[in-house]
Amino acid sequence: MKKILITGGAGFIGSHVVRRFVTTYPEYHIFNLDALTYAGNLENLRDIENSANYTFVKGDIVDAAFLGELFSEHDFYGVIHLAAESHVDRSITDPMAFVMTNVIGTANLLNAAKKSWKDNLEEHLFYHVSTDEVYGELHDPNEFFLETTKYDPRSPYSASKASSDHLVRAYHNTYKMPAVISNCSNNYGPNHFPEKLIPLMINNILNDKPLPVYGKGENIRDWLFVEDHARAIDVIFHKGANGETYNIGGHNEWKNIDLVKLLCKIMDEKLDRPEGTSDRLIHYVTDRAGHDLRYAIDATKLKTELGWVPSLQFAEGLEKTVNWYLANQGWLDNITSGAYSHYYEEMYDGR
């Protein structure tokens, strides 16, 4: 069985990637490496945690010695690297945490892989999962991010991800490490940590709390259903060309305020509340420092070269997402109370 290491596999996107690979490829043994920080939650993977081709490993990619031992113990065929600090607001208040995980952690992984694979590099693959935020912001409504767009990161988060992208390309060029990179737009779907826009609004509407919207809500994002992202990662891992970058997007742009109002409408219908009930909860707050106006991905390369396109229209994906949160309010309660983290800390301490 080929051993695949997926970092950050207990997080939002990572858990969907782990599930897809475990269930789709029984010939692989998937190792899920996660530090179980606040955003890592093994409840996301309860349905596959006892699968014969799945192993969870608790560990931090900032720990170079630990990674060296892990790669020495297992001859990993490939790495799919998703582990990252990813919340822009947190990067503004604590930028060094993002530098450590996203930059130093990626360098540690690259070094561990290079050392382990030194005798047959060409038989392995390092897949680095990144973000569209490395490209900066767009002002022209007819402009889109391409794989060739000049990098212009504007927050500590996006700067740290840009740095990690550059490191992967440098190892590919200097050491001939087989590598691919993907840069994706905003994701939404089940298991999303409720500090992010869509699950935050759903949870606050459920609990009759204010719905904070930055500035006037004019910022625009391109939204992609998380399972479509996992499918794109699958395609790129298996078919992507060595050394290439692929943009992954939903072709689905929304102003923040329009998205929030749509969620209010959907939630009022689902909760059998009079239309407009949730709109009154909208609360405009001081805009985020350095808040980029618009992101939008051109995913033509991924479509024409590898045949990937989003499978869900936004209305269908958002309906599935809202239904999941309404059916899993216990998951939301565990997240907001912090109970999930204490349970798994006790389970895996000392391993």
Beta strands, then each sheet from edge to edge (+ up, - down):
strand 1: 2-7
strand 2: 28-34
strand 3: 54-58
strand 4: 76-81
strand 5: 125-131
strand 6: 179-184
strand 7: 186-188
strand 8: 211-214
strand 9: 220-225
strand 10: 245-248
strand 11: 253-255
strand 12: 282-285
sheet 1: 3+ 2+ 1+ 4+ 5+ 6+ 10+
sheet 2: 7+ 9+ 11-
sheet 3: 8+ 12+
end
